[in-house]
Amino acid sequence: MRIVSLLPSTTEIICELGLEDDLLGVTAECNWPERVQDGREIVVRSFGDSAMTPGEIDEFVRQRIVAGLDLYTLDDEALRRCDPDLIVSQDLCRVCAVASGDVAAATARLNCHAEVLQIDPQTLVEVLDSIETIANAARVGQRGTDYVAALRRRLSDVEGTVRDRPRRRVFILEWIDPPFGAGHWVPDLVVAAGGDPVLARAGLRSVATSWEAIAAAQPDVIVVAPCGFGLEQAGDQARLILDLVPPSAEVWAIDADAVMVRPGPRLVDGVEAMASLLHGVGTIPSNVVNRIR
């Protein structure tokens, strides 16, 4: 099967299912597994500039959305060269990836008869279900079932370890300018790790909040998890907000792209990392999280 992935998370899923040789096209933002872009068509590129500050990115995104402009561009010729049987797309977030409607229009233009599979998980349970959905579409259903069962066992192990521990109040900061609380599956990660998420919207879009509201929520732990950034950038951003958050709160930075905001299998790594920083379970993975204060 010839597969094209239009999301970093589904690229990770496809590779974890052992379908790396079938993956012909990825996006410019796909970076896991390492060197996953090598030898593959880049079918989606972003209009964004990685040198922009969080505030500049927010303003750029808002202006383009208001103007009805796309944030991503689909390369028709790259897609044509892939000649895919299966294209994995999404409609969950216009800020995260090209929308499936744009993909459908492209396949019509190119007279491409690929199946377009739309993956839009809202919760951690739905993320795990989506792995099996992709496995079934790629005709490796049993492989998907076995893999998801292993992920669920890891989650169950964490749950058993933290069940009787005090639940600390946790605020996940998904963006710093303006500040955004956590949405979609992210609050589920906090709960699974033995925390109590505050200013969070489980299964719903994240929304802007205020530094005053964050202080009023009295979090014990603040985890800076900026969407689209890794651990080093998250640490830099966490240091910028130290004077804006309650001084009594622990402040951590986390590699959000790796284990927090992408709806893929590494979310389970995120639960394990969160359990470590909240409850001292196991060794805190220094390549994923870093205590700032």
Order of alpha helices (4+ residues) and beta strands (2+ residues): beta-alpha-beta-beta-alpha-beta-alpha-beta-alpha-beta-alpha-alpha-beta-beta-beta-beta-alpha-beta-beta-alpha-beta-alpha-beta-alpha-alpha-beta
